[in-house]
Amino acid sequence: MSARTPMDPRLLRAFVAVAEELHFTRAAARLYVAQQALSRDVRRLERELGAELFVRTTRQVTLTADGERLLPLARRVLAAHDELLAAFDRPRPLLVDLNSAGLATGRRVLHRARELAPDCELMARYESGLTGAAAELLAGRLDASFGRFAGLDPALRSGLEQQPVRYEPMAVVLPDDHRLAALPEVPLAALAGEEVYAGAGNPRTREWTDLALQLFEGRGIRIAPPLPLPVGDEEFERIMAKTRNPVLAVVDFPAMPRTVLRPLVDPVPLSPVSLVWRKGLVHPGLTALRSAVTGIALAEGWLRRAPGRWIPAIDLEAMTVHE
């Protein structure tokens, strides 16, 4: 390893956990990360050090001589790192995923949290979907995100916690000359026969595609085939002009060129949004985020459900338990 290469404390924490547990599954549970992410961090540390730290067999994990030599050094480095942070009472920046630039719910919560905790640094990130963000949360590369918690794989949910934020009414983005563009609201029945884009094929937004599949079932609405994810207004406009497929969205979706946003009705479908974070995370920025959610949701009725709204039973159960 070059003397100039910085050593990431996360890699050392992964090593120490495995060295003390001598079991990757238990070490991953202790750190609240996915086992795959933990193994990846250990391999990266081994590459950076140029040394094999563990002997792995199907039955056991043991330290090599280099691993034995590193363990007390790693413990001292981590202790010094923790002492340094405590001495200056400066928590590290909290990395908050807002999914996509322009979406209002997460952005408003983050803005209010910054007001509540002005001494904390809360940094926005954009991961384009909770499924993609969840892996980053479990690996410690993100701290919080927003999205449909019940739509995650159970293996991902087991390492995460949530707080309901909002039942957000859903909408469609239409080309401005689409046959439905003149309507102030679009009944779901009017979409029968259409192919609607809902992120199919994007592995980072599977929870959103699954929500669309449940909403469209039995209504004669088809999921549009996979497309590369358009980034930026120009690409979005180009893809819309080429495919002319409506895009499933929420009512706060940002304006795009040559399109109109129309709420869906009859019934009004709701997108369940939660604040999601890694189990065991303690940070004043997270406390501020949770306080911001509570205040805004109460003031604006974000968690009220009027009669006749559509929401999958699994989402309703997951949100109600944590409200």
N, C-alpha and C positions, 0 to 999 in steps of 0.2 A: 504494500500500500504506500502511495506517495505521502510524504510528510505534509503536503499541502492539502490533502483530501480531508474534508471535515467528517467527523464521525457522528452519525445520526444517533442521538440517545435512544430512539425507538428501537433500533437494531440491537443495541446493548440490552434493552429491557426484554426483548424477545429471547435473546440468548440466555439471560439470567433466569427467566421463567422456565425455559426448557431444562436448563442445567439443574434447577432446584426440583422440578417435578419429575424429570427424566421420563417425560411422557408428553407428546405434542398435543394431544387432545386436551389433557388437563391444563397444560400451559395456555392453550388458546382460550379456554373457558376462564381462566384466571385473569387474562388480559382483555376479555370481552372482544376478541377478534376471531375471524374465521381461521380454521386450521390451515387452509391453503395460504392465506396471507401471512400467517406466522412462519410457515415453512419457507415462503419466499423471502421473508426478512432474514431468516437464519442463513439461507443460501447466499444472499447478498452480502451479509457480514463475512461469511467465509471467503467469498471472492475478494472483498476489499482487504482482508487480512492475508490472503494467500495461504490459508491454513484450514484443514478440516477440524471441526470442533466437536463433532459427535460421530459415534459409530451407530448406525441405524440398522436394525434387523427387524424382522416381522414381529419379534417377541419383546424386544427391549431397546432402550436408548441409553448409551453410556457416553461419558466424556472421554475425548482423546487426551493425550498429554498436553497438547496446545489448549484444549478446552479447559483443563484443570488449571493451566497457567493463567488463562484469561479471566477466569471467574472472579478471583479477589480483586483484580484490577478493574473489571467492569463494575463491580459493586461499589468500589470507591469513586469511580467516575460518576455513577448515577447518584450517589449520595451527595457529592459535591454539586452536581447539577441541580438537585432538588434544594439544597441549602442556598445556592445562589438565587434561585427564584424566590424562595421564602424571605431571604434577607432584604430584597428590594420590593417585596410585596407586589410584584408585577406578573400577573398571570400571562401566559403566552396568548397570542391572538386566537380568537375563536373563529373557525372557518365555517361559514354558514352558506349552504347551497340554496340558491333561489330557483333552481331548475332552468329557467330561461329569462333572459333580460326582458323587462317590460311587464311581467306578470305582477299584478298589484298586491296580492295577498301576502306573500313572503316579504316583498319589498317594504310594505307598510309595517309589518311586525318588526323587521330589522331596524327600520328608522326609529320606531318607538323604543326599542331595546337600547339603541345607542343613546337616546335621551335619558333613559333610566340608569344607565351605567356609563357615564361619560369617560371614566378612567380606564375602561376596557376597550380593547381593539377588537371589533367584530368585522371580519373581512368577508365580503360577498364572493361566492363562487357560482358557476353555472354548469351543472352536470346533465341537464336535459332529461331528467327522469329519476324517480325515486329508486327504481331497481338498480340503475347504474350507481346512484349515490350510496345505496345501502352497502355495497361492497367497500366503498371508500370509507364509510363510517366505521365499519367493523375493523378495517385495517388501520384506523387512526389517522387517515389522510384528510378526512372531513370530520366536523364535530356535530353538525345539525343539518337537517334538510326538511323539505316540505313535500307532502304528497299523499297518495292513497295507501295507507299502511296495510289494510286488509288484502291488497292486491299483491303483496310481496310473498315470495316463497317462504313457507314456515321456517326453514333453516335460517333464513335471513332475519325473520321477525324475532327469533328466539334470542338474538343478541342485542336487540334494540328495544327502546322504550318510546312511547308516543304520548302526545297531548292533543286532543281534537282542537282544531282551529276554526274550521268553517265548512258548511255545506254550500258549495259554490254552484249556482245555477249554470247549466251548460248551454252552449250556443254552437252555431255553425258559421264558419267563414266561407263566403260565396264570392265568385267572380261578380263584379258589379253589373254585368249584363246577364247573369244567370236567371233562369225562369222564376226562381223564388226570391230574387233580390228585392223586388218591389214590396214584399210583405214586411210589415213591421215585426212580426214574429213568425216563426216557422213551425207549424204542427209536425210532430214526428211522422204522422201518416203521409205528409206531403213529400217526405224523403224516400218513400217506397220506390224501388227501382233504381235508386242512385247508388253509386259507389262512393263511400265517404272515407276520407283518409283519417286514420287514427293511430298512426305510428307503427303499423304492421311491419315486421322485419327489423325494427330497431330494438336491440336487446336491452337498451337502457330504459325503455319506456313500456315494458311488458305490462305493468299494472294498468296503464292507460288503455292499451289495446284490449286487455281483458274486460275493462269496464265498458268499452264500446261494444264488444261482442255480446255482453249481457243486455245492453240497452237495445241493440238492433235485432236481437233474436225474436222471431215471429212477426217482425214488422216489415219484412221485404226489403230491408236495407242491407247492402253488402259492404264488407270492409274492402277498401281500395288496396290493390297489391302494393308490396313494398317499394319504396323509393329511397334514394339517398337523402339524408336529412338536409333540407335547405338551411343555410346559415346566412342571415342578412336579408334585408328587404328585397334586394334585386333578385336573389335566388328564389325567394318565396314567390315573388310576382311571376318569375319565369315559369316555375313549376305549375303554379295555378293556371297560367295561360295555356300551358301545354296539355295538362290533364283535364282541367275544368272540373275536378272533383271537389265537392264541398270538403271542408276540413273541420273535424270535431274539435271544439275549443270550449272555453268558459267565457262568461259575460265580461270579464275584465281583460280579455285577450287584447293586446295592443293593436292599434290600427295598422293595416298594411296597404300598400299602394294598389289601386284598382280592385279593391275588394270591399265587401260590406260584412258587418258582424250582426247576426240575427239570433236573438234568444230562441231556444227550443221550448215548445209548449205542448200541452195535451198528451201526456202530462209533462210537467217541468222536471227534467232529470237533474239530479244533484251530484256534483263531484265532491266526495268527502276528502278534506284536506286535514292532515295532521302535521304537527311539529314532531320530528323524529330525531332521536339521538342515541348514541351508544350507551348501553347499560353500564352503570357505574361512573359515568362522566360527572365530575364535580368541577364547576367553573362559574365564576360570577356572571360571565356573559350568558351562559345557559339560563341561570336564574332570571336574568333580565329578559331574555327571550320569552320564557314561560310567563313572566308577569305581564309582558306586553300582549301576549296571546289572550290571557285572561281578561285584561282590561278592554281591548278592542272588541273581542268576541261578545262581551257583555254589553258594551255601549252600542254596538251596531247590529246585535241580534244575529251574529254569524252562525250560531248553533241552533237557531229556531227552525223548526220544520213545519211549514204550513201543510194542511191536509191536501192530498192529491199529488204530492211530490213523489218522484220515482227515485229509489235508491236500493241497491242490492241488499238482501237480508244480512249477508256476511259483513258488509260495511256498517250497516246500522248497528249490529251487535258490537263490533269492534269499537265504534265511536261512542256508543252509549255507555259501555263499561268504563270508559276513561273520562267521560264528561264530568 
